[in-house]
Amino acid sequence: MNKSTIWSVLGGILAVIIAWWLVNVLFSVLAFVFKLLVVAVVAVIVFFVIRSLFSSRRG
């Protein structure tokens, strides 16, 4: 095995490790954004339910 082959193998391993880390970060960010959207939708629904409950008691 010559020197360039060893560096190619090490570069490939390093590329896989970096790609694995980047995919984990990407999925973490996407999961956070999805949770944030779900929380926002649920908060809007709860807000309108509470508002309708209080407005029906006044009227």
C-alpha positions as CSV (number, residue, x, y, z in Angstrom):
1,M,0.0,0.0,0.0
2,N,1.4,3.3,-0.9
3,K,1.0,6.7,0.9
4,S,-1.7,8.0,-1.4
5,T,-3.9,4.9,-0.8
6,I,-3.6,5.3,3.0
7,W,-4.5,9.0,2.7
8,S,-7.5,8.1,0.5
9,V,-8.8,5.5,3.0
10,L,-8.3,7.9,5.9
11,G,-10.0,10.7,3.9
12,G,-12.9,8.4,3.1
13,I,-13.3,7.5,6.8
14,L,-13.1,11.1,7.8
15,A,-15.7,12.1,5.2
16,V,-18.1,9.4,6.5
17,I,-17.6,10.6,10.1
18,I,-18.2,14.3,9.1
19,A,-21.2,13.4,7.1
20,W,-22.7,11.3,10.0
21,W,-22.2,14.3,12.3
22,L,-23.8,16.7,9.8
23,V,-26.8,14.5,9.3
24,N,-27.3,14.2,13.0
25,V,-27.2,18.0,13.4
26,L,-29.6,18.4,10.4
27,F,-32.1,15.9,11.8
28,S,-31.9,17.6,15.3
29,V,-32.6,21.0,13.8
30,L,-35.5,19.6,11.7
31,A,-37.0,17.9,14.7
32,F,-36.7,21.1,16.7
33,V,-38.4,23.1,13.9
34,F,-41.2,20.5,13.6
35,K,-41.8,20.5,17.4
36,L,-41.9,24.3,17.3
37,L,-44.5,24.3,14.6
38,V,-46.6,21.7,16.4
39,V,-46.4,23.8,19.6
40,A,-47.4,26.9,17.7
41,V,-50.5,25.2,16.2
42,V,-51.6,23.8,19.5
43,A,-51.1,27.1,21.2
44,V,-53.3,28.9,18.6
45,I,-56.0,26.2,19.0
46,V,-55.9,26.5,22.8
47,F,-55.9,30.3,22.6
48,F,-59.1,30.3,20.5
49,V,-60.8,27.7,22.7
50,I,-60.0,29.7,25.9
51,R,-61.2,32.9,24.1
52,S,-64.4,31.3,23.1
53,L,-65.0,29.9,26.6
54,F,-64.6,33.4,28.1
55,S,-66.6,35.2,25.5
56,S,-69.5,32.8,25.8
57,R,-69.7,33.4,29.6
58,R,-69.8,37.1,29.1
59,G,-72.5,37.0,26.4
